[in-house]
Amino acid sequence: MHRDEIINQIEQEQLNTKVAEFHVGDTIRVSTKIIEGEKERIQVFQGTVIARKGKGLSETFSLHRVSYGEGMERVFYLHSPRITQVEIVKKGDVRRAKLYYLRGKTGKAAKIHEKIGGKKAKRDEQDPFESRTKEISIEVEDVAIELEAKVNGEAGEQRATEASEAK
């Protein structure tokens, strides 16, 4: 085994497989584990992803946020064991790979448009219009049977009663 193969194998074992899929421009909330002496606590940092760099175990992403009028940036390792949770707050619609121009901007100038639409999310619940459509189709069938009964006379009435009993 060559040295590169050994390094790649070790990297694959260390990769965090539970990483949320996010892109540059998204607003995310990152929860990190902070160890102070013997105490351990979770610190949350929310900001806009302005860059993603690297690949594999050394992949990083930079978050930017403005707090009390001051711009703050923080760089996180994507596969760090100290990151406990990455939550996507808002999807951003940008056309750049790096958003370093946000560093000097404040207010509306620093606003990123929110992505609307895209791929449809899978739904677990039933479509609300589906049940109403079924009700309407049943009503239409009933009206059609009644009309047929009027046209055909008694033979149609027999079929109408048989059809309603079958339901």
Helices and strands as residue ranges (DSSP letters): H 3-14, E 27-36, E 39-53, G 56-58, E 60-67, E 70-77, E 83-90, G 100-104, G 107-110, H 128-152, H 154-166
